[in-house]
C-alpha cells in the first residue's frame, strides 16, 4: 500500500487528535489491543427514496386528519417566553 502522508499526531488537552488535510468529515474508527487504529471514511448521504411503510403511515395520518380523527390541542402556554 502506498504511503500518502507520514506525520506525527499527538493528543491535545481534551484527548483529541487532528488529521491534517482530512478529505472526509466522518470516519469509522476501529482501535485494536495492539495499539493500531484503523480509520475508514464515511460519507453520510440522504436516502434517495422513502420506504413504502413510511408512505403508508403518511397516507394514514393524512386520511385521519381529513376525517377529523385528531388528538386534542396541546397547551404550550407553559413554554412561552416572558
JOUR-V179335 format. One record per residue. OMEGA is omega as a letter, one per 40 degrees, with the letter a starting at -180 (999 if undefined). D_CENTER is the distance of its C-alpha to the mean C-alpha in whole Angstrom. Layout:
BEGIN
omega:OMEGA d_center:D_CENTER
omega:OMEGA d_center:D_CENTER
END
This chain:
BEGIN
omega:a d_center:31
omega:i d_center:31
omega:a d_center:30
omega:i d_center:28
omega:i d_center:28
omega:i d_center:30
omega:i d_center:30
omega:i d_center:29
omega:a d_center:26
omega:i d_center:27
omega:i d_center:25
omega:a d_center:25
omega:i d_center:26
omega:i d_center:23
omega:i d_center:22
omega:i d_center:20
omega:i d_center:21
omega:i d_center:20
omega:a d_center:20
omega:i d_center:23
omega:a d_center:22
omega:a d_center:19
omega:a d_center:18
omega:i d_center:14
omega:a d_center:12
omega:i d_center:10
omega:i d_center:12
omega:a d_center:12
omega:i d_center:15
omega:a d_center:18
omega:a d_center:21
omega:a d_center:24
omega:a d_center:27
omega:i d_center:29
omega:i d_center:27
omega:i d_center:26
omega:i d_center:22
omega:i d_center:20
omega:i d_center:17
omega:a d_center:16
omega:i d_center:14
omega:i d_center:11
omega:i d_center:10
omega:a d_center:7
omega:i d_center:10
omega:i d_center:11
omega:a d_center:13
omega:a d_center:16
omega:i d_center:18
omega:a d_center:18
omega:a d_center:19
omega:i d_center:22
omega:i d_center:22
omega:i d_center:19
omega:i d_center:22
omega:i d_center:25
omega:i d_center:23
omega:i d_center:23
omega:i d_center:27
omega:i d_center:28
omega:a d_center:26
omega:i d_center:28
omega:i d_center:31
omega:i d_center:31
omega:a d_center:31
omega:i d_center:34
omega:a d_center:36
omega:i d_center:35
omega:a d_center:34
omega:i d_center:31
omega:i d_center:31
omega:a d_center:33
omega:a d_center:32
omega:i d_center:30
omega:a d_center:31
omega:a d_center:29
omega:i d_center:32
omega:a d_center:31
omega:a d_center:28
omega:a d_center:30
omega:i d_center:31
omega:999 d_center:34
END
